Amino acid sequence: MSASILEEFFIKRSQQKKKTSPLNYKERLFVLTQEKLAYYDYDLEKGRRKSLRGTVDLQKVKCVEMVHPEPSAPMERLYPFQVIYDDGPLYIFAKNVDIQLAWIRKLKEMVRFNKDLKQKYHPCFWVDGLWQCCQQEVKQAMGCRVLDVFGSKQRTGSRKPLPPTPVEEAQLSPPEPPKPAASVGMTVIAEYEYTPLTPQDLELRKDEEYTILEMCDVNWWRARDKHGKEGYIPSNFVVQAGNVLERFPWYCKNMNRSQAENLLKKENKDGGFLVRDSSKVGKYTVSVFTKISGETAGTCRHYNICTTSQGQFYLADKHFFNSIPELITYHQHNAAGMVSRLKYFVSNRAQPPSTAGLGYGTWEIDPRHLTFIKELGNGQFGVVKYGKWQGQHDVAIKMIKEGSMSEDDFIEEAKIMMKLCHENLVQLYGVCTKQRPIYIVTEFLSNGCLLTYLKEGLTQHPTNLQLLEMCKDVAEGMAYLESSQYLHRDLAARNCLVDSNGTVKVTDFGLSRYVLDDEYTSSEGSKFPVRWSPPEVLLYRKFSSKSDIWAYGILMWEIYTLGRLPYDRLSNQEIVEQVSRGMRLYRPQLANDKVYSIMTSCWTEKADERPIFQELALNVQDLLYEFQ
């Protein structure tokens, strides 16, 4: 018998091989070996396996992927994944997100060379003869969501005079992030106020409830308020009524440790606290500010919220709670092992996130609604200015100099790019194409370019934590682009921006395809990103998601050298020759061995052996977790 690679107790859903078969959920012991995935009954009293209940031959697996949880799923069924093989989908429920991701990653790794791997999959369950995601009634029906199959290579090519078109890069339809575990008819609660920007939009009032009527656009949902008024709302401004944490003012979503410390120190209250997402996916951390013995400066402490095997939460031994709000309420009155009880909540939720466009369906912006305030710089395509839209919304405006861009191709692509929406991407709001020069209107980030921020913007010597958080921000933005089958092609610190909270966001993704300057596409020209390019790009112009991975490793090096120029003593031609022969950048002084190993994993000779961005993001998160 082959040795066990992974073992875990999972809940397994019956496979519903007949439409009339009732659904049931049973706990099984799953055992993964080199050849099979098997599941068994288990005798808890004797601590041993009982009868074999089923097996899946790994050579027959066609897809391994997450599944969106069912609406109102119980706690034990919040982390499902699916194994697709000849008999259909096998649905498995993990106890937490860490176990879920670990098994998905291992299974994907083991089946990545299988024949007939699926190109599409169903992100929701097959229930009672119907796919819940696309309403198809045939169990073997082709999936409705494009799958980036186990890090497979993107289709690439070359162009004269233009690079590969969106169609050549599998952009046959606007890329969409995974849809939420939500459905038409559900009730949502507004996290932020929203003032309608177009006649089609619906006003949101914080903490009020709304009913979702339509979800055709992942970024804009049609909704109805309590007065019966209907319109479109930004989906990232609301949460499902059942999402408990978002209802509490002390919960700060998408906040890292450095940002938490800055916010708590700014408030400067002994016992000030907040709850934030941990660097470990699915985990939470309580950050507390305290002034010991009346000191003026104060310090921050961070406590991971732990869970028992029964699913209870705790910060201190012998104080267990069924929910995080119950835990917080208790520690508001009792320190119980912490440096202070939780006296005052601190929140960053006054500032809403960016919307995908300035109103539903709006991508063409009237230039008369733009006010130019000051020049920010001069980029590849022309002058960039800070301004206002309709006199109140901060925006950045790229004024495209004529002859620098293939404008018609870009305008078509802009409609797709606007649908890309992530907290670590600079949001494209729209374009002005009715006049020349055309304008590209984007989100404005007050701390400017990451490269300049590294060299000049940090008011004090940065900590390793801050540098690692910058790397995490970029990795997560790029993982989203990767999941949307989108290449950047020019990833570097100069093409990232920093907001007022210190969050790093990736910008100018995909724009290099529309450059008309011949020098830019020449390996000997100063404008070609030679210092960020892998051998297959330097020698053969072979772009793929793995060339973006190489560039990410160089960007990490830029971060840990505080903005030094890569290969600063070599000319572009020398870089082409030396990198092709195996030369790599040295370890920066601020980077430890673990950080440098992530960089070097991006610079392997064979592109197929480089990691994917999702894996890089997880690796960086693991290092960040050591700081929690």
C-alpha angles and dihedrals in degrees: 000000000000118000118261114256098182133005127187142152109246135170109243124203119220111255097236094221088175125046090233095050111117117236119246135174123213133175113241136174107246118204122190119201132169091271108027149026106221133179129202145186110251133212106218094188094054094032097229143108120269128189124349109249100185148330139212119208105227092215088065096051112117102178142008116192146138122270124214109248117251116261109271091008114175119251094262092057101049097102109052129163133179136225110200117202138144095297093051133253121350107202117208127182120211124204094236142359095262092059091042093054094042093056094043092051093047094046092047090050092051097048100036092110095048119126120247096023109179122256092199135031141184111254093197135053131280103235129173095341097316138095104232094209101052104010093236113156100207114088093210092049115135114266121263098219125068111240124213091221109227096308094312116175120269118241108259140178143153134259140212108229096345129045121239113313123238090259091057089055095054093261092139091139134014108288114242131193117236111292116247123257088263140107144202110282096034122131119241133186124221113243092186140027113257124194112202113255096189134028089255094060128095123222117245123209117198115260094007121126126244134184118229113230103172136013104182092126114053092212100042124044126190109234144172125224127216090269093057096254115143134204146115123299131186106259093217091061094066139055132202113268089240094057098103105187096054089063093066122082093218093064113095110189119206094012121138129209097264092049090048091052093048092050094047093046090049090055089046095196122144106240094020109152147170137183117232140172111275122231085249107082112249094015131106136213131205112216116199132188118211139176107210115209092351096301114166101219100051129193138242125234125193125208124190114224104233129202131215124224087260091058098255122141129231144165098185130033117272094014105101127169136187094227140022093243089056089050092051092047091053094049091048084071101029131044089199097179099336125110090252140356115260102265108161128022117224121202140188095190097108090088111072122215123256119275124227095253132341095287133337115313094359116132102135108075124200106237089213087071091060125090118196113216110167142345116258100185148298117273139179092287102035143280120352118206136187114231149141132262112219088351096288115056118080113232140166115228123203110202104206112218112225116260095023098093141036090242103186093052092047094049090058091047092050090069088060096041092055089064091061103098124169135138090243097049124079103245119239107219100183147290138261107221104155093086139033128283094039118221130222110207117202143162113289119233114196099209093058130204118011092224092057090041090056092049101039115357101072107093093203137020104292121241124235086249092059092048092048091049089055089053090049092051092053093044092053093047090049092045087058091050089048092051088052090052091244126144123210099197095187106050111162139127089267088061096053126080133204125223129213092272094052095256113148119223129189117235140180092036111175096000094114088074090070099050112121096191107111091207090065092063095046119096088215095049119100092229097059110096093241094152091058098041130100124227094264090058095042093050106027108014087241105162122187141141086276092061086056087052091056090050090050090058089053090048090053087053089052090052094049093047091048093243106324118160111256113245087003094177096051132080120231092257091050090051091053090052098042099043090048087055093052105269114150135185118270124248110274115236092242093051120087123212094269093053092045091050089059089052093049092047085064092054102057115139095237112064093209090061094057116100124249122249094253089058092046091051090052092048091052090046090054090055091046090052088066088066095052 
